[in-house]
């Protein structure tokens, strides 16, 4: 299927600078041959005594193409076993890549008509001068045409990733199927054998959105003068740490940067792919030419400028404000679409982002990307308005905040709205996870901290009913375990532990913990007051209010009083980060621990300890032994080679699921970012794309190559 060609995007963009041809020669062609890679993963399963076990030994020899051939053979060995054994099950994962790609050694470039007009009147340099010497080549499913506006909706300032995911930046990114990291701003990278040093090659001639050169100096400045400045960054960026210790960034030459870590960091490309925040230090570079004017080291008048701008807290507050893209749309960026002049994200009903005239990518025939002129966002209050706007034909591409419960009505009105619906299955372990604040300051905390209490409430939820009603049967009733497709999947016992709907068992367990009830049948705490749980939630990504109300009713049936508190995304995040919530509802599963900050898992269940880690023990609450064990294990995963990393990650997933800090409801449905509304006029949208937070979906669909057919 041709739409799946984009899965490969990317043998092409592994190509670094191609040798230029002589003027008298025809453009040369580079052939890149990438064999299909077959990875064999082994899952160890304990079994009772058996008589015979068949073990398969697979021998594969891969040499340089042209010198040898690929040889594969299987040898079966049958032996008798009369004691407990470990059965090895081989799971073969095939990673498809383009086997042969031809790229002209010398391209002629084209650009959007609007940009060509700016060139003619002298407001922009020619396209050849705006592109790097070796631009990123993104093979479009179909060579597109320029123009048009993609209309979307968003929920305000805290909904930044509604823009940040589709208009993506980063040294590297993920392939369409989410199987591998591929180049983006960086053209290539390499590491030392121990994984402590990672070297990235930049594209010579790449420019910021204002036309200034993008070089290794932007990395050196941001590391030395921002990350390592105690006033600007008292809390160091977690993705620059390994085992809690900070790494460093070094300039090798103008177009080469090196990341050096005190411990092995075997997964750093996947980690750095997530360093793309709108502000703060969670990105490896900054526009030094622009930001230095707000820094006292480079501008003696920076403090006065901050005072003049009304920042009484001083220059550091002003610097942070000027670097935050949502507060300062003039700050240069590397994104394919940049905020239109004066457009503050989230502060107006309408936000517009326009094509970046200096974007470093082209299609396979040399057309500068993106094809689409602009992104336009209308701020709405809830999913219902989103749904009405889609049916009215006012949305061109949207998956964010589109729930499966909306699918039937949206599907029914496809012709009316001029769109079609598709689904991208999620790799997320949970559309809904219920996180009890283990550090809640109140008499309820003794119950939240009781594992049996959490287990009892888990058994009180009828997940099958929720799955059928809210997720149209497309999800899997489960705990927030890693997906079965993930290498660190802990097994079905952990995936489905404590998920059986058993209100009798729930009542039995709760009777031992909270035997007393009031006149309405609700359980009382030891102080004689009713236990009343406030369930903080915000609409979107599978968290529709009707589903949460169902959970509330299930808990009420076993005598636990609860209230659904639907608030804005911004307020929800502020509350759980400050530890002001009893229970936070979010779509969150146990992901790959090597690709997340070691303490990231605890922001909703142990917020004060999360602060303790972020402040290196200066603030917050020191972790208890289990929390420390989990965090230490998570910190170790990235330092290990793959086989050891997977083994530790499985052990870690089991330990986290044993604690049930988060109660899962359903998972693995397309509800989280995967129920896709696409205008019938919009082309080059793949049928399916990797769908996960760390991949910044829909970045995996390569929106730069979307275009309108008419």
Secondary structure, DSSP 8 states (H G I E B T S, - for coil): -GGGGGGGTTTGGG--------TTS---EEEEE---EEEEEEEEEEE---SEEEEEEEEEE---BTTB--EEEEEEEEEE--S-EEEEEEEEEEE---SEEEEESS---B--HHHHHHHHTTSS--HHHHS-TT-EE---SS------EEEEEE-SGGGTHHHHTTS---SEEE-TTSSSEEESSEEEEEE-TTSSEEEEEE-TT-B-TTS-B--THHHHHIIIIIIT-TTT-SS--GGGEETTEE-EEEEEETTEEEEE-SS--TTHHHHHTT---SSTT-SS---HHHHGGG-TTT-TTHHHHHHHTT-TT-HHHHHHHHH-TTT-TTS---SSEEE-TT--TTTSSEEEEEE-TT--EE-TTSBBS--S-EEEEEE-SSHHHHHHHHHTT--SEE-TT--GGGHHHHHHTHHHHTEEEEE-----S-S-EEEE-TT-SSTTHHHHT-HHHHHHHHHT--HHHHHHHHSTT-SEE--S---TTSTT---HHHHSTT-S--HHHHHHHHHHH---B-TTS-BB-TTSSB-EEEEEE-S-TT--HHHHHHHHHHHHTTT-EEEEEE--HHHHHHHHHTT--SEEEE------GGGS-TTGGGTTT-HHHHHHHHTTTSSS----HHHHHHHHHHHHHTTS-HHHHHHHHHHHHHHHHHHTSEEE-EESSTTTT-EEEEETTEE---S-----GGGTTTGGG-GGG-EE--
